[in-house]
Amino acid sequence: MYLLSVQDIFSAEAIQALCWTLVHSLWQGLLLAGIVALIVLFTKKSTAAFRYNLFTGAFLLFILTVSTTFYLHTGGAASATATASLLPGDNTVQHAVVVQSGFRGKTSAGLDALAAFFDQYAGIIVFAWLLIVGLKSVKLGTGFYQLRQLKRRHTVSAGP
C-alpha cells in the first residue's frame, strides 16, 4: 500500500517556503493582534461599521504580509535581485549580500538551531498544518450542513 506524502504533492522548495511562511505568520499574527487591540482601545466610541472596516483592513493586511512572505521564500526576491544585477553600475545586490551576511553572522546559536529544526522537519510541519486545516474545514462544512438542516426543518416560533 502506497501512502501519499507531502513530498509527492509539493516540491522541496515549496515545502520549505510553506514551512517558513507558517513560522513567520506566527509573529505576523501576534503583530496583527496588537494592531487589533489598539483598534479596539482607540475606537470604543466609533460606529460598529467603522470598526468592522478597520478590522477587515487589518485582516487584509495580514493576508498581504503572509502572501508576500511566501512569495519571498519561493524565490521571488532572488529573481528580482537577479534582474537588478543585470543593470550596469548597480551595486545594490552586492550591498544587500554584505548586509545579509553581516546579519547572519550576528545571529545566536539558538536561532540557528531553531532554523535548522524548521528546515529539517519542514515536511512534517507542513503535513501537520495541512491535516489540521483539512480537519477544521470538514468541521466547518458539517457545521454549515447542520445549520442548513435547522433552517430547512419545520420550526415554529416560541411565542410570547
C-alpha positions in Angstrom: 0.0 0.0 0.0 1.4 3.4 -1.0 0.8 6.4 1.2 0.7 9.8 -0.3 3.1 12.2 1.3 3.6 16.0 1.2 6.7 15.5 -0.9 4.6 13.8 -3.6 2.3 16.8 -3.8 4.8 19.8 -3.4 8.4 20.3 -4.4 11.0 20.6 -1.7 11.3 24.3 -2.4 7.5 24.8 -2.0 7.6 22.8 1.3 10.4 24.9 2.7 8.6 28.1 1.6 5.3 26.9 3.2 7.1 26.0 6.4 8.8 29.3 6.7 5.6 31.1 5.8 3.8 29.3 8.6 6.6 30.2 11.0 6.6 33.8 10.0 2.9 34.0 10.1 3.0 33.4 13.9 4.8 36.6 14.7 2.9 38.4 12.0 -0.3 37.2 13.6 0.9 38.4 17.0 1.6 41.8 15.5 -1.9 41.9 14.0 -3.3 41.0 17.4 -1.5 44.1 18.8 -2.9 46.2 16.0 -6.4 44.9 16.6 -6.0 45.6 20.3 -5.1 49.2 19.5 -8.1 49.5 17.2 -10.4 48.2 20.0 -8.8 50.6 22.5 -8.9 53.7 20.4 -12.3 53.2 18.7 -14.6 52.4 21.6 -17.0 55.2 20.7 -16.9 54.7 17.0 -19.6 53.1 15.0 -19.6 49.4 14.5 -19.3 49.7 10.7 -16.2 51.8 11.1 -14.6 49.3 13.5 -15.6 46.4 11.2 -13.9 48.1 8.3 -10.7 48.7 10.3 -10.7 45.0 11.4 -11.2 43.9 7.8 -8.4 46.1 6.7 -6.1 44.6 9.4 -7.0 41.1 8.2 -6.4 42.0 4.6 -3.0 43.4 5.7 -2.2 40.1 7.4 -3.1 38.2 4.2 -0.9 40.5 2.2 2.1 40.1 4.5 1.7 36.3 4.6 1.4 36.2 0.8 4.5 38.4 0.5 6.4 36.2 2.9 5.5 33.1 0.8 6.5 34.9 -2.4 9.8 35.9 -1.0 10.5 32.4 0.3 9.7 30.8 -3.1 12.4 32.8 -4.8 10.6 35.9 -5.8 13.3 38.1 -4.3 16.0 36.0 -6.0 14.6 36.7 -9.4 14.2 40.4 -8.6 17.8 40.7 -7.5 19.0 38.7 -10.5 17.2 41.2 -12.7 18.7 44.1 -10.8 22.2 42.6 -11.1 22.0 42.8 -14.9 21.8 46.6 -14.7 25.3 48.2 -15.3 26.8 50.1 -12.4 24.3 48.8 -9.9 25.9 47.9 -6.6 22.6 47.2 -4.8 22.8 43.5 -5.0 26.4 43.4 -3.6 25.4 45.7 -0.8 22.3 43.5 0.0 24.5 40.4 0.2 27.0 42.1 2.5 24.2 43.3 4.8 22.6 39.9 4.8 25.8 38.1 5.5 26.6 40.6 8.3 23.2 40.0 9.8 23.6 36.2 9.6 26.9 36.4 11.3 25.4 38.0 14.4 22.5 35.6 14.9 22.7 33.4 18.0 23.3 29.7 18.0 19.8 29.1 19.4 18.3 30.8 16.4 20.5 28.8 14.1 19.4 25.6 15.8 15.8 26.6 15.5 16.2 27.4 11.8 17.9 24.0 11.3 15.0 22.3 13.1 12.4 24.0 10.8 14.5 23.2 7.8 14.8 19.5 8.8 11.2 18.9 9.7 9.6 21.2 7.2 7.7 18.3 5.5 6.2 17.2 8.8 5.3 20.7 9.8 3.5 21.4 6.5 1.8 18.0 6.6 0.5 18.6 10.2 -0.7 22.1 9.1 -2.5 20.7 6.1 -4.0 17.9 8.2 -5.3 20.4 10.8 -6.7 22.8 8.1 -8.4 19.8 6.4 -10.0 18.6 9.6 -11.1 22.1 10.5 -12.6 22.5 7.0 -14.5 19.3 7.4 -15.8 20.5 10.8 -16.8 23.9 9.3 -18.6 22.1 6.4 -20.5 19.8 8.8 -21.5 22.9 10.9 -22.8 24.6 7.7 -24.7 21.4 6.8 -26.3 21.2 10.3 -27.2 24.9 10.1 -28.8 24.3 6.7 -30.7 21.4 8.2 -32.0 23.5 11.0 -33.2 26.2 8.6 -34.9 23.7 6.3 -36.8 21.8 9.1 -40.2 23.0 10.0 -39.7 25.2 13.0 -42.3 27.1 15.0 -41.7 30.3 16.9 -41.6 30.0 20.7 -44.4 32.6 21.1 -44.7 35.2 23.8 
